[in-house]
């Protein structure tokens, strides 16, 4: 059971909310090249290709033992938000690219029926690029139009309007762009003086613009020729930016839409916490089925799941406490998600995500943190003053001296 959210509020801060002249249901994409081949067929059904492979290096050590797409935001895996957005857009046939964490993804998503979709799993032995994912999904995709959605991306407001516009106009490709402060970490688009897509580059060392590609792409079957025609990049991967550039060079119809609302690639802890904050602001408050004693104080937008127990504690929302978790003599501050089966005693925590089965006992203050599954956090002896650490490979720790 995942927390309900206020969809009206989410939509009000959606991708296009910051620019009221651009409406999600009435997008006017910018055309790269207006040439439309005679072979363009009418729109049929549309499929989705969701990428859930990748090593998740920026979320280590969490992703040493867990898929990055399953790290929860407001106690729901990031991947699930994408699958829900796809279902809401009327797409029911979904292929999911899986890698080393395939078993975990399969266990979480199942056959897709919980989302109202039918899932086909497509194994990718090595992460050889987004275009490679399209290449190996050829049998599943057939000649149908499709949306490619990166499973660790989060877009407020969904993609229904975008899909509707694409199905009506059917360009060969449509890309989403957003302005970012550090475009070198993304695929980057360069527009000409008329606002048309002139060139694309994958994670450039010296970006020519601040327009990053959002992790949602829409294609007709023409893209299959493109992914077969490109060579691996210097990274040894088949880049989707190269495939789209091939379409541009072939004078195919490639369009872009610049979004000005909320989008995040949840690939690092900072962005994960920010997305968690955004979603928590929409969670409907409820304590139904939870055991909250009279000595506890619940303030603001707080959801406490059935079976959770809160005693002698203060919880200030927006926050969520998962099922069967125990909060005792503790302070849980704003923008904190505590998953199921956790225990927080005699501690303070704020602006953090705590994963399933973790415990925090006797710790004065924890903030801006991502606590993994079944982690135990306890205080060190007061004397002598020292930090006692057991850290896995690639861990990141900040200690106040």
N, C-alpha and C positions, 0 to 999 in steps of 0.2 A: 504494500500500500504506500503510494507516494503522495507527498503533500499536494493539495489543490492550490492552484494559483489564480490570481485575479487576472484573467486574460484581457479584460478591458484596459487594465492598467498597463499590462505589458505592451499591448498594441499602441497605447498612447505614447510610449517611448520607443516605438519600433524603428526599424532601419531608416524609414523615410520621414519620421516625425519631426526631425529638426528642420526640414525644408518643406513647408506646407504646400509648395508649388509642385512637389513630387509626391504622387499618391501611389501606394503599393499596388492598388488595383487598376491604376491608369498610368502606368509607366510609359515614358517616351524615351526609349533607349537611343543612344547615339550610334549611328551606323558607320562601320569602318569602311565598307565598300558596298554599294547598293546592287552590284551585279548579282543576279539570282539565276542559277543554272536552269535550263529547260527541264532537267530531270527531277526537279523538286516535286515530290508527291504530297498529297494532302496528309494532314496530321492524323495519325492513328492513336493507338494507346501509347502511354508514356511510362517508362520505367525509371527506377532510381538505382544508382550505384553508390554505395556508401563505403568509404575507406576506413577500416578500423585496424590496420596493421601499424607498422612503425614502432620504433624502439622507445619513444617517449623519454629521450635522454635528459630533457630539461626538467622532468619531474622525478628524476632519481633522488633518493632510493625507492620512492613509492612504486615506481614502475619496474623495479627489479622483480617484483612478485605480483604485479597487477597490471592489467591493461590500462593505458592512460585514458582511453575512452570511457572506462567504467568508474573513474574517480568521481564521486558524487558532488553535485551542486544542489544545495538545499535538499540533501538526502536522496537525490535521484541522479543516476549516472548521466554524464554529459551526452553520451550516445543516444540516450532515450529521448532527449529533447529534439534531436535531429530526426529520429524515426517518427516522432509525433508530428513534426512539421511536415514531413513527407506525406504521411497519411492524411493530414488536414488539407493538403494540396490535391487530394484525390488520386494519389499514386498508390497502387496496392502491390505491385511486383517489385521487390527490392532485392538486389544482389549486394551482399556484404563481403568485401575483400578482407580476409583474415590472414594473420601471420603467426608468429610464435605464441600469441595469446588466444589462438583459435578456440581452444576448449573453454576458456573462461567467457569469451564472447558468446559462444553457442549456449552455454549454461544460462547466461543472463537474458539473452534475447529469445531463445527457443525458436519456434517456427514462425514467430511474428504475430500470432493471432491476438495476443494481448494488445497490440497496437492497431489491429485491423489490417494487417499486411501479410503477404506471403513471402518468406525469406528463402533465398538461395545463397548458400555459403560458397565462396570462391577462394581457394587457397592461393596465397602468394608466398612462395618459398623464401624469397628475399625481397626486401623493400627496394625495388629497382625503379621507382618513380611513378608519378600519377598516370602518365601516359602508358606505362607498362601495365598498370591496373586495368585501363581500358582495353588494352591488347588482349589480356588473358580473360577478360569478361565477354569477349566477342560472341561466344555461343549463347550466353545468357541474354545479351542485349539484342542480338539479331539485327534487324534493320529499324528497330523502333527508336524514336527520340528518347532521350534520357537526361535526367539531372544527376550530376556527380556532386556528392556532398561529403566533405571531410568530417569524419565522425567526432573530432575533438573541437569543432567550431560551434560557436553559440551565436545565434542571430535572433534578437528580440523581434517578434512580430511575424515570424514564419516566412514561408516562401510561396504561399498560395497565389498571391497576386502576380508574382514574377512568373510562375508556371503558367498561369492563365494567359498572360501577355505573350509568352513564348509560343504557346500552342496556337494563338491567334495569328501571329506574324511569321513564325517559323524561320528565323534566321538560321544560318548554319551553326552559329555559336553565339552565346550570350554570356558575358562575364560580369561579375560584380566587382566593383572597386570601392576602396575607402581610403581616406587620407590618414597616414600614420606618421609618427615622429621618426621612426627608424625603419625605413622601407628595405634596408639591406637584408632583413630576416625573411622577406617575402618575395613572391613573384611580383614584378613591378611593371606597370603599363605606362607607356609614353603616348600622349595624345598630340595630334597636330593642331594647327590653329583653329580648325573647325570643330575640334572636339572629337575627331575620329581616332580610333586606335591605330597608331602608327607602328608601334613596336612593343614587344614584350621581352622581359629578361628575368631569369630565375635567380633570386637571391644575389643581386649584383653587389660587387664590392663598392662601386661608385654609382648609386642610383641616379637616373636622369629625371626622376619625378618622385613625388611622395605618395603616388597612387598604388596601393598594394591590392593584389587580387584577394578577394574574400574567398573562402573555401567552398563556394557554390558555383558550378558551371552547368550550362545547359547546351546540349548538342543534338544535331540530327545525325544520321548514320554516316554523313560525309566525314566525320572525325576519324572513322576507322581507317580511311585512306591516309589521313594525316599521321596517325600514330605508326602506321607501317612505313612511312616515308622518312621519318626522322632518325638521326643517329644518337647514341648516348652522349650526354653532356660530359664536361670535365669531371663531374661527380660520379660518372659511371651510371647515370640514371636516364631514363626516357622522360623528359620533362613535358608536362602538359602545356607549359608556356611555348615550347618549341612547336608543339603540334598546332596550337592556335596561331602562332606566327606563320606556320606553313599555310594555314587557311587564308591568312591575310595576304601572303605573297601570291597565292593562287587566285586572288581577287574574289574570294568567297565572302558571303555576307556575315560579318562579325560585328556584334554590337556590345556596347558597354553601358552599364548603369552605375553611377556613383552614389553610394548610400552615405547618409550623413547621421544616421542613428547609431544604435548600439550593436556592435559586433566585436567578438573576441575570439582569438585563437587561444584555447585554454591550455597551451603547451607548457606554461611555467606557473610556479606557485603564485606569483603576484597577480597574474591574470585570472587564475582559478579563484582566488579570494575575491577579486573584484566582481566576477560573474556571480559568485555565491551571494555577495551583497545585493546585487541587482535583483536576483530571483527572490531572495528573502523578503524584499520590500513588497512582493506581491502575494506572499503566502497568507492564506486565510487563517486567522487565529482560531484555536480550538484546544480544549483540554479534555474533550470527551473520551472516556475510557481510561484516563490517566489518574493516578493516585497522587493528589497534591494536598499536603497538610495545611492546617491553618496558620502555621508559622512561616510559610513560604509566601513570597511576594512575586506576583506575575504582572509585569508592566509592558503595555504596548502589544505589538503584533507578535504573539508567541503561539506556536503550535506544539503541543505535547502529545505524542502519539499514544494510542491505547497500550496499556501495560507498563508504561514508564512510571517511575516513582520519584517524586520530588518532596524533599523534607528539609525544613530549616534553611531554605535557599532563596536567593533573589535572582530572577531571570528577567532581563530587560531585552525586549525585542527591537528590531525583528530577529527572531531566533527560532530554531526548531530542535526538538528533542525527540530522538527516535524511540521506537517501541522497545520496551523492556530495559531501557537505560535507567540508571539510578543516579540522581543528583542529590547530594546530601551535604548540608553545611557549606554550600558553594555559591559563587557568583558566576552566572553565565551572562556575558554582556552582549550588546548588539552585534548583529551580523555574524552569528555563530551557528554552525550546523553540527549537531551531535548525532551520529548515526545510531543504529540499534545496538543493544547489548553493551553499551558503554557504561563506565562508572566514573563519576567526578565527585570527589569528596574533599572537603576542607581546602578548596582551591579556587582560583579566579581565572577565567578564560574569556577572551573577547576577540572578535574579528578573526575567527579561526574555523577550520573544518576538522572534525574528529571522526575518523573512520571506524567501522564496525569492530566492536570488541575491545576498544582501547580503554585504558584507565589512567586517570590523573589523580594523584592522592597527595595532599599536603604541599602542593606547589603554590607559592605566593601569587605568581602572575604569569599567564601565558597569553600572548597576543600575536596576531598576524602569522599564524602557524598552521601547517598541515600535518596532522598526526595520523600515522598509518594504522592499518589493521592490527589489532591485538598488541599494540604498543603499551608499555608501562612507563609512566612518567612519575618519578618520586624525587623528593628532596635528598640532597647529599648531607652527610653529617655536618653539623655546624663547626666542629673543630677537629682537625685543622681545616682552614678554609681552602677548598679545592673543588674542582669539577671532576666527576667520575663519568666517563663516557664510554659507551660501546657503540661504535659507528660502523655501518656497512660501507662498502666501496661507493665512491662518488657522493657520499653524504655531504650536506651543507649545514653548518651549525653556526649560529651567532650567539656569542656569550658576552654578557655584560660583566666587566671586571670591577 
